[in-house]
């Protein structure tokens, strides 16, 4: 299998897109580090590091669940070290953990602002920083960040400036790492869905069941991630990918299987 003996560290992997990526890579033989906060299930969100780990092992991979708050550098450093010791290294980092608040400047409480910047910006930076020494030792190392192409169209900055800038920061960091780590053979790319994805965030924060029914399943992002991460790091770096673009480049053109409601109308995601 393509990812046998490859170790993947995934943040926010207890549910949604993070868990879908974990399961896809596990089915290809990967060792998966489930790095997330949830150890007790919240009925509104579903999933814990333990339920995700069980699913990873059922899919054919090896799992290592770790409770990690990416805002806490001590926890990040300890988790990365434990993961590397447990599996003998880290080959792939997936920066998936993220917080969202789609409000204007006056309507964005400082507490939510801090949460987004502590997770999306600082957390992504810290996890990557501590993984880099191990990634440099891998034969085909990848950093994949779930963030959008940087689109400076005023509509995206005007609608929810705080959230937009936090997500663009993740993308700019990643493109910076692509250049910085090129000499070390570490690839860095971003990935973003063309449509909304049926996750707890979409259901609870954005549009309820109506928007979920206009979305695609997390599997489409997981399949795109799989195809990016199997590519040679030396020739696949510095890209802002969309899921559709990646799949079409692999000859996958019928995307209807990913729709929550087959044949239903799809909602385009933000920033595109």
C-alpha positions as CSV (number, residue, x, y, z in Angstrom):
1,X,0.0,0.0,0.0
2,X,1.2,3.5,-0.9
3,X,1.4,4.9,2.6
4,X,2.7,1.8,4.5
5,X,5.3,2.9,7.1
6,X,4.4,6.5,6.5
7,X,3.4,8.6,9.6
8,X,0.8,11.3,9.2
9,X,0.2,13.9,12.0
10,X,-3.3,15.4,11.6
11,X,-4.7,18.2,13.7
12,X,-8.4,18.4,14.3
13,X,-8.7,14.8,13.2
14,X,-11.4,13.6,15.6
15,X,-14.2,14.4,13.1
16,X,-15.1,15.9,9.8
17,X,-12.5,16.6,7.1
18,X,-9.6,15.7,9.4
19,X,-11.1,12.3,10.2
20,X,-11.9,11.7,6.6
21,X,-8.3,12.3,5.6
22,X,-7.2,10.1,8.4
23,X,-9.4,7.2,7.2
24,X,-8.3,7.6,3.5
25,X,-4.6,7.4,4.4
26,X,-5.2,4.6,6.9
27,X,-6.8,2.5,4.2
28,X,-3.5,3.0,2.2
29,X,-1.5,1.7,5.2
30,X,-0.5,4.9,7.0
31,X,0.3,5.4,10.7
32,X,-2.1,8.2,11.8
33,X,-1.6,10.5,14.7
34,X,-5.0,11.8,15.8
35,X,-4.1,15.1,17.3
36,X,-7.2,16.9,18.7
37,X,-8.9,18.2,21.8
38,X,-12.0,16.0,22.1
39,X,-11.8,13.1,24.5
40,X,-15.5,13.3,25.5
41,X,-18.1,13.4,22.8
42,X,-20.2,16.5,22.3
43,X,-23.5,15.4,20.8
44,X,-23.6,18.5,18.6
45,X,-20.2,17.7,17.1
46,X,-19.6,14.0,17.4
47,X,-16.3,12.2,17.5
48,X,-13.4,12.0,19.8
49,X,-9.7,11.1,19.4
50,X,-10.6,7.6,20.5
51,X,-13.5,7.0,18.2
52,X,-11.4,8.3,15.3
53,X,-8.5,6.1,16.3
54,X,-10.8,3.1,16.4
55,X,-12.0,4.0,12.9
56,X,-8.5,4.4,11.6
57,X,-7.5,0.9,12.8
58,X,-10.7,-0.6,11.3
59,X,-9.7,1.0,8.0
60,X,-6.3,-0.7,8.0
61,X,-4.0,1.8,9.5
62,X,-2.2,2.2,12.9
63,X,-3.6,5.0,15.1
64,X,-2.1,7.0,17.9
65,X,-4.7,9.3,19.6
66,X,-3.2,12.3,21.4
67,X,-5.2,15.0,23.2
68,X,-3.7,18.3,22.0
69,X,-4.8,21.9,22.2
70,X,-2.8,23.5,19.4
71,X,-2.9,26.8,21.2
72,X,-0.6,25.4,23.9
73,X,3.0,25.2,22.8
74,X,3.9,22.8,25.5
75,X,1.2,20.4,24.5
76,X,2.2,20.7,20.8
77,X,5.9,20.0,21.5
78,X,5.1,17.0,23.7
79,X,2.6,15.6,21.2
80,X,5.0,15.9,18.3
81,X,7.8,14.3,20.2
82,X,5.6,11.4,21.4
83,X,4.3,10.8,17.9
84,X,7.8,10.7,16.4
85,X,9.0,8.3,19.1
86,X,5.9,6.1,18.8
87,X,6.1,5.6,15.1
88,X,9.8,6.4,14.5
89,X,9.3,9.7,12.7
90,X,6.8,12.0,11.0
91,X,6.5,12.1,7.2
92,X,3.4,14.2,6.7
93,X,1.7,17.0,8.5
94,X,-1.9,18.0,7.8
95,X,-2.9,21.3,9.4
96,X,-6.6,20.9,9.6
97,X,-7.6,22.4,13.0
98,X,-9.5,25.6,12.5
99,X,-12.0,28.0,14.1
100,X,-14.6,30.0,12.2
101,X,-16.7,33.2,12.9
102,X,-18.4,34.7,9.9
103,X,-19.2,38.1,11.4
104,X,-18.3,41.7,10.6
105,X,-15.8,43.7,12.6
106,X,-18.3,45.2,15.0
107,X,-20.0,41.9,15.6
108,X,-16.8,39.8,16.3
109,X,-16.2,39.5,20.0
110,X,-12.6,39.7,21.1
111,X,-12.9,36.2,22.6
112,X,-13.8,34.7,19.1
113,X,-11.1,36.8,17.4
114,X,-8.5,35.4,19.8
115,X,-9.8,31.9,19.3
116,X,-9.4,32.1,15.5
117,X,-5.9,33.6,15.6
118,X,-4.7,31.3,18.4
119,X,-5.9,28.2,16.4
120,X,-5.8,29.1,12.8
121,X,-2.6,31.2,12.8
122,X,-0.6,30.6,15.9
123,X,-1.6,26.9,16.2
124,X,-0.8,26.2,12.5
125,X,2.6,27.9,12.9
126,X,3.5,26.1,16.2
127,X,2.5,22.6,15.0
128,X,4.5,23.1,11.8
129,X,7.5,24.5,13.6
130,X,7.8,21.5,15.9
131,X,7.2,19.0,13.1
132,X,9.8,20.4,10.7
133,X,12.8,18.7,12.3
134,X,11.2,15.3,11.8
135,X,9.8,16.1,8.3
136,X,13.4,17.0,7.2
137,X,14.4,13.4,7.9
138,X,11.6,11.9,5.8
139,X,12.2,10.7,2.2
140,X,9.1,12.4,0.9
141,X,7.8,14.9,3.4
142,X,4.6,17.0,2.9
143,X,2.9,19.8,4.8
144,X,-0.8,20.1,3.7
145,X,-2.8,23.0,5.1
146,X,-6.6,23.2,4.8
147,X,-6.8,26.9,3.8
148,X,-7.9,28.8,0.7
149,X,-6.1,30.5,-2.2
150,X,-5.4,34.1,-1.2
151,X,-8.1,36.1,-3.0
152,X,-8.0,39.8,-2.3
153,X,-11.4,40.5,-3.8
154,X,-12.9,43.0,-1.4
155,X,-16.0,40.9,-0.8
156,X,-14.1,38.3,1.2
157,X,-12.3,40.9,3.4
158,X,-15.4,43.0,3.8
159,X,-17.8,40.3,4.8
160,X,-15.8,38.8,7.7
161,X,-12.3,40.4,7.9
162,X,-11.1,38.6,11.0
163,X,-11.9,35.1,9.8
164,X,-10.7,35.8,6.2
165,X,-7.3,37.2,7.3
166,X,-6.8,34.2,9.7
167,X,-7.4,31.7,6.9
168,X,-5.2,33.7,4.4
169,X,-2.5,33.7,7.0
170,X,-2.5,29.9,7.0
171,X,-2.1,30.0,3.3
172,X,0.7,32.5,3.3
173,X,2.6,30.6,5.9
174,X,2.3,27.5,3.8
175,X,3.6,29.1,0.6
176,X,6.4,30.6,2.7
177,X,7.3,27.1,4.0
178,X,7.3,25.8,0.4
179,X,10.1,28.2,-0.4
180,X,11.9,28.0,2.9
181,X,12.0,24.1,3.0
182,X,12.6,23.5,-0.7
183,X,16.2,22.8,0.0
184,X,15.3,20.2,2.6
185,X,12.9,18.3,0.3
186,X,9.8,19.2,2.3
187,X,6.7,20.1,0.2
188,X,4.1,22.5,1.4
189,X,0.7,23.0,-0.2
190,X,-2.8,24.2,0.6
191,X,-6.1,22.5,-0.2
192,X,-9.6,24.0,-0.2
193,X,-13.0,22.7,-1.3
194,X,-14.9,24.2,-4.2
195,X,-18.2,23.6,-2.5
196,X,-19.3,23.6,1.1
197,X,-18.5,20.3,3.0
198,X,-21.0,18.5,5.2
199,X,-19.3,19.0,8.6
200,X,-20.5,19.9,12.1
201,X,-19.4,23.5,11.5
202,X,-21.6,23.8,8.5
203,X,-24.5,22.3,10.3
204,X,-24.2,24.2,13.6
205,X,-22.7,27.5,12.6
206,X,-23.5,28.3,9.0
207,X,-26.7,27.0,7.5
208,X,-28.1,24.0,9.3
209,X,-29.5,21.0,7.4
210,X,-30.4,23.1,4.4
211,X,-26.7,23.9,3.7
212,X,-25.6,20.4,4.6
213,X,-27.9,19.2,1.8
214,X,-26.2,21.5,-0.6
215,X,-22.8,20.3,0.3
216,X,-20.4,17.5,-0.6
217,X,-19.2,14.8,1.8
218,X,-15.7,15.2,3.4
219,X,-14.5,12.3,1.3
220,X,-13.9,14.6,-1.6
221,X,-11.3,16.6,0.3
222,X,-9.8,13.3,1.7
223,X,-9.4,11.9,-1.8
224,X,-7.8,15.1,-3.1
225,X,-5.4,15.1,-0.1
226,X,-4.5,11.5,-0.8
227,X,-3.5,12.4,-4.4
228,X,-1.4,15.4,-3.3
229,X,0.4,13.5,-0.5
230,X,1.4,10.6,-2.8
231,X,3.2,12.9,-5.2
232,X,7.0,13.6,-5.1
233,X,7.7,16.4,-2.7
234,X,10.3,17.9,-5.0
235,X,7.9,18.5,-7.8
236,X,4.7,19.2,-5.9
237,X,5.1,22.2,-3.6
238,X,4.0,25.8,-3.3
239,X,0.5,25.2,-4.7
240,X,-3.0,26.5,-3.6
241,X,-5.0,23.5,-4.7
242,X,-8.8,23.0,-4.9
243,X,-10.3,19.6,-4.4
244,X,-11.9,19.6,-7.9
245,X,-8.6,20.6,-9.6
246,X,-6.7,17.8,-7.9
247,X,-9.2,15.1,-8.8
248,X,-9.6,16.2,-12.4
249,X,-5.8,16.1,-12.8
250,X,-6.0,12.5,-11.7
251,X,-8.6,11.8,-14.4
252,X,-11.6,11.8,-11.9
253,X,-14.3,13.9,-13.6
254,X,-17.5,12.4,-12.2
255,X,-17.8,14.1,-8.8
256,X,-21.5,13.3,-8.3
257,X,-20.7,10.5,-5.9
258,X,-19.5,13.1,-3.3
259,X,-22.8,15.0,-3.1
260,X,-24.8,14.7,0.1
261,X,-28.0,14.8,-2.0
262,X,-27.3,13.1,-5.4
263,X,-28.1,15.5,-8.2
264,X,-28.9,18.4,-5.8
265,X,-27.8,22.0,-6.1
266,X,-24.3,22.6,-4.6
267,X,-23.2,25.7,-2.7
268,X,-19.9,27.2,-3.7
269,X,-17.5,27.6,-0.7
270,X,-16.0,30.9,0.4
271,X,-13.0,32.6,-1.1
272,X,-13.3,31.2,-4.7
